[in-house]
């Protein structure tokens, strides 16, 4: 027998009067610790709890829990049901529209920011997308990206999140790379979800779905409904391929700004060429300046220290 859906929503004190009135919540017939009010809708039981720390929680339970949640909070995505964990199907889900896809760049580059882009795509936009010959940005030359980037930015709705090297270095002791990426992916999806009608969400998979959602567990808002993950997602979902090219375009733009500011040409990646450049840059600008332009936990910096000593 299928378990009833259980959805939980944390409540602010100023939100209580509207929800109490909307659902005609009353004092519980059977008193329970921390249970303040409860009510019955067709196919859904609602309970309002107040925890010892003074925070409030509204619990929806039953076969119509999702409908009642949408009625209560029409502009929000459903939270992850308490009795349901996100899983990844063995078979890839179909590419459904309208969709939001996201991808990131900068994870393998010592220099430059970490960038995540989410792109919104309708089915009727596919002919325009195909005219650009969009595919994984790793298979497109940087010159091609530079040429198509201004047009892509103008043609397709999207959201970019740029984590600067300085900010990356400030938080890297508290968050690993995947945690940073999860937060940025969720951020761009949330922004586009609010700007457009409910959509399907596709993410280029960089960790397991369970791990992804655990990284977001302390955040205020997360998208759990219709979220699908795929390794090499740009090969399966056109919105992810679009996001991949947009992200690369933004990354190259940021690198160009750095080139102009420091009057040098920053190498991409994390090869031995980067090791040599680190030494040259330090002589010219000092080691402290690395925090402004580089992700300082890459092995290239420890190798450089070993060379010095």
PECORQUI-V46888 format. One record per pair of residues at least 24 apart in sequence whose C-alpha atoms are under 8 Angstrom apart, sorted by sequence separation. I is the first residue (numbers start at 0). J is the second residue. D is the distance in Angstrom with one decimal. If there is no record, write none. Layout:
# PECORQUI-V46888
{{I & J & D} {I & J & D}}
This chain:
# PECORQUI-V46888
{{43 & 67 & 7.4} {96 & 120 & 7.3} {97 & 121 & 4.5} {202 & 226 & 7.6} {204 & 228 & 5.2} {96 & 121 & 5.7} {97 & 122 & 6.4} {200 & 225 & 5.9} {201 & 226 & 6.0} {202 & 227 & 6.3} {203 & 228 & 6.0} {204 & 229 & 5.0} {205 & 230 & 7.2} {274 & 299 & 5.8} {278 & 303 & 7.4} {96 & 122 & 5.8} {160 & 186 & 7.7} {199 & 225 & 5.3} {200 & 226 & 4.6} {201 & 227 & 4.9} {202 & 228 & 5.0} {203 & 229 & 5.5} {204 & 230 & 4.8} {273 & 299 & 7.3} {274 & 300 & 7.6} {277 & 303 & 7.5} {160 & 187 & 6.8} {198 & 225 & 7.6} {199 & 226 & 6.5} {200 & 227 & 6.1} {201 & 228 & 5.9} {202 & 229 & 6.6} {203 & 230 & 5.8} {204 & 231 & 7.2} {159 & 187 & 6.6} {177 & 205 & 7.2} {199 & 227 & 7.9} {201 & 229 & 7.7} {203 & 231 & 6.1} {204 & 232 & 6.9} {274 & 302 & 7.6} {158 & 187 & 5.6} {177 & 206 & 7.2} {203 & 232 & 4.5} {270 & 299 & 8.0} {274 & 303 & 6.4} {181 & 211 & 5.9} {185 & 215 & 8.0} {202 & 232 & 6.6} {203 & 233 & 6.9} {269 & 299 & 6.9} {181 & 212 & 7.9} {189 & 220 & 7.9} {201 & 232 & 7.6} {158 & 190 & 7.2} {182 & 214 & 7.3} {189 & 221 & 7.3} {158 & 191 & 7.0} {178 & 211 & 7.5} {181 & 214 & 6.5} {182 & 215 & 6.4} {189 & 222 & 6.8} {157 & 191 & 7.2} {177 & 211 & 8.0} {181 & 215 & 7.0} {188 & 222 & 7.5} {120 & 155 & 7.3} {201 & 236 & 7.2} {257 & 292 & 7.5} {119 & 155 & 6.9} {120 & 156 & 7.6} {178 & 214 & 5.5} {185 & 221 & 6.5} {203 & 239 & 6.8} {118 & 155 & 7.1} {119 & 156 & 5.5} {178 & 215 & 8.0} {185 & 222 & 6.8} {201 & 238 & 7.7} {202 & 239 & 6.9} {118 & 156 & 6.1} {119 & 157 & 5.8} {201 & 239 & 6.8} {118 & 157 & 4.3} {117 & 157 & 5.5} {118 & 158 & 6.6} {116 & 157 & 6.9} {117 & 158 & 5.3} {116 & 158 & 5.7} {117 & 159 & 6.5} {11 & 54 & 7.5} {12 & 55 & 7.3} {116 & 159 & 4.4} {10 & 54 & 7.2} {11 & 55 & 6.7} {115 & 159 & 5.9} {116 & 160 & 6.3} {9 & 54 & 7.6} {10 & 55 & 5.0} {114 & 159 & 7.1} {115 & 160 & 5.3} {9 & 55 & 5.9} {10 & 56 & 5.4} {114 & 160 & 5.7} {115 & 161 & 6.7} {9 & 56 & 4.4} {10 & 57 & 6.7} {114 & 161 & 4.6} {8 & 56 & 5.7} {9 & 57 & 6.3} {113 & 161 & 6.0} {114 & 162 & 6.2} {7 & 56 & 6.8} {8 & 57 & 5.2} {112 & 161 & 6.5} {113 & 162 & 5.1} {7 & 57 & 5.9} {8 & 58 & 6.5} {21 & 71 & 7.7} {112 & 162 & 5.5} {113 & 163 & 6.6} {7 & 58 & 4.6} {112 & 163 & 4.6} {113 & 164 & 7.5} {6 & 58 & 5.8} {7 & 59 & 6.4} {111 & 163 & 7.2} {112 & 164 & 5.1} {5 & 58 & 7.0} {6 & 59 & 5.1} {18 & 71 & 7.0} {111 & 164 & 6.2} {5 & 59 & 5.7} {6 & 60 & 6.5} {110 & 164 & 7.7} {113 & 167 & 7.9} {4 & 59 & 7.9} {5 & 60 & 4.5} {112 & 167 & 7.9} {4 & 60 & 5.6} {5 & 61 & 6.8} {3 & 60 & 6.4} {4 & 61 & 5.4} {3 & 61 & 4.8} {4 & 62 & 6.1} {6 & 64 & 6.8} {3 & 62 & 5.6} {4 & 63 & 8.0} {5 & 64 & 6.8} {6 & 65 & 7.5} {4 & 64 & 6.2} {4 & 65 & 7.7} {6 & 68 & 7.8} {115 & 180 & 7.4} {117 & 184 & 7.3} {115 & 183 & 6.2} {116 & 184 & 7.5} {115 & 184 & 6.2} {8 & 78 & 7.5} {106 & 176 & 7.7} {117 & 187 & 5.3} {6 & 77 & 7.9} {7 & 78 & 7.0} {116 & 187 & 6.6} {117 & 188 & 6.2} {6 & 78 & 6.5} {115 & 187 & 7.6} {119 & 191 & 7.0} {6 & 79 & 7.0} {7 & 80 & 7.4} {118 & 191 & 7.9} {6 & 80 & 5.0} {7 & 81 & 7.4} {117 & 191 & 7.5} {5 & 80 & 5.4} {6 & 81 & 6.2} {4 & 80 & 6.3} {5 & 81 & 5.5} {4 & 81 & 7.7} {5 & 82 & 6.5} {103 & 180 & 7.6} {4 & 82 & 6.9} {2 & 82 & 7.8} {102 & 184 & 7.6} {101 & 184 & 6.5} {157 & 242 & 7.9} {101 & 187 & 7.8} {101 & 188 & 7.7} {159 & 246 & 7.5} {100 & 188 & 8.0} {99 & 188 & 6.9} {99 & 191 & 7.5} {152 & 245 & 7.2} {151 & 245 & 7.0} {148 & 244 & 7.6} {148 & 245 & 6.5} {135 & 233 & 5.6} {99 & 198 & 6.6} {134 & 233 & 6.7} {135 & 234 & 7.0} {98 & 198 & 5.1} {99 & 199 & 6.1} {100 & 200 & 5.9} {101 & 201 & 6.6} {102 & 202 & 6.6} {134 & 234 & 7.2} {144 & 244 & 6.7} {148 & 248 & 5.6} {97 & 198 & 5.3} {98 & 199 & 4.6} {99 & 200 & 4.9} {100 & 201 & 4.6} {101 & 202 & 5.2} {102 & 203 & 5.6} {96 & 198 & 6.8} {97 & 199 & 6.5} {98 & 200 & 5.9} {99 & 201 & 6.1} {100 & 202 & 5.7} {101 & 203 & 6.5} {96 & 199 & 6.6} {98 & 201 & 7.3} {100 & 203 & 7.9} {134 & 237 & 7.9} {144 & 247 & 7.2} {145 & 248 & 6.2} {95 & 199 & 6.5} {133 & 237 & 8.0} {136 & 240 & 7.3} {144 & 248 & 5.9} {135 & 240 & 5.3} {134 & 240 & 5.2} {145 & 251 & 7.8} {133 & 240 & 6.4} {134 & 241 & 7.2} {136 & 243 & 5.5} {133 & 241 & 6.4} {135 & 243 & 6.2} {136 & 244 & 4.9} {135 & 244 & 6.9} {134 & 244 & 7.6} {141 & 251 & 7.8} {133 & 244 & 7.4} {136 & 247 & 6.6} {128 & 241 & 7.9} {120 & 237 & 8.0} {120 & 238 & 5.9} {74 & 193 & 7.3} {119 & 238 & 6.6} {118 & 238 & 5.8} {87 & 208 & 6.6} {118 & 239 & 7.2} {86 & 208 & 6.2} {117 & 239 & 7.8} {168 & 290 & 6.6} {85 & 208 & 6.3} {86 & 209 & 7.0} {118 & 241 & 6.6} {85 & 209 & 6.1} {118 & 242 & 5.3} {84 & 209 & 7.4} {117 & 242 & 5.6} {165 & 290 & 5.2} {171 & 296 & 8.0} {116 & 242 & 5.4} {164 & 290 & 6.4} {165 & 291 & 4.8} {168 & 294 & 6.2} {85 & 212 & 7.8} {116 & 243 & 7.3} {164 & 291 & 5.7} {165 & 292 & 7.0} {167 & 294 & 6.7} {168 & 295 & 6.5} {163 & 291 & 7.8} {164 & 292 & 5.5} {165 & 293 & 7.7} {168 & 296 & 7.8} {116 & 245 & 6.8} {163 & 292 & 7.9} {164 & 293 & 5.4} {165 & 294 & 7.9} {116 & 246 & 5.4} {164 & 294 & 5.5} {115 & 246 & 6.2} {114 & 246 & 6.3} {92 & 227 & 7.3} {114 & 249 & 7.7} {100 & 236 & 7.4} {114 & 250 & 6.8} {100 & 237 & 7.7} {101 & 238 & 7.2} {102 & 239 & 6.0} {85 & 223 & 7.9} {91 & 229 & 7.2} {100 & 238 & 4.5} {101 & 239 & 5.1} {102 & 240 & 7.9} {112 & 250 & 7.2} {99 & 238 & 6.0} {100 & 239 & 4.3} {103 & 242 & 8.0} {104 & 243 & 7.6} {111 & 250 & 7.4} {87 & 227 & 7.3} {98 & 238 & 6.7} {99 & 239 & 7.7} {100 & 240 & 7.9} {102 & 242 & 5.6} {103 & 243 & 6.6} {87 & 228 & 6.9} {94 & 235 & 7.4} {100 & 241 & 7.8} {101 & 242 & 5.3} {102 & 243 & 5.2} {112 & 253 & 7.6} {94 & 236 & 5.9} {100 & 242 & 6.4} {101 & 243 & 7.2} {104 & 246 & 6.1} {111 & 253 & 6.9} {78 & 221 & 7.1} {103 & 246 & 6.2} {104 & 247 & 6.2} {111 & 254 & 6.0} {78 & 222 & 6.9} {79 & 223 & 5.4} {102 & 246 & 7.1} {110 & 254 & 8.0} {76 & 221 & 7.8} {77 & 222 & 7.2} {78 & 223 & 5.9} {79 & 224 & 7.3} {105 & 250 & 7.2} {76 & 222 & 6.0} {77 & 223 & 6.6} {78 & 224 & 7.5} {104 & 250 & 7.0} {76 & 223 & 7.3} {77 & 224 & 6.1} {76 & 224 & 6.8} {110 & 265 & 7.0} {110 & 266 & 7.4} {110 & 267 & 6.7} {109 & 267 & 7.2} {110 & 268 & 7.7} {108 & 267 & 5.7} {109 & 268 & 6.2} {108 & 268 & 4.1} {109 & 269 & 5.6} {107 & 268 & 5.7} {108 & 269 & 5.6} {107 & 269 & 6.7} {109 & 273 & 7.7} {112 & 292 & 7.8} {111 & 292 & 5.8} {112 & 293 & 7.8} {110 & 292 & 5.7} {111 & 293 & 5.9} {112 & 294 & 7.9} {110 & 293 & 4.3} {111 & 294 & 7.5} {109 & 293 & 5.5} {110 & 294 & 6.3} {109 & 294 & 5.4} {109 & 295 & 7.5} {109 & 297 & 6.4} {109 & 299 & 7.8}}
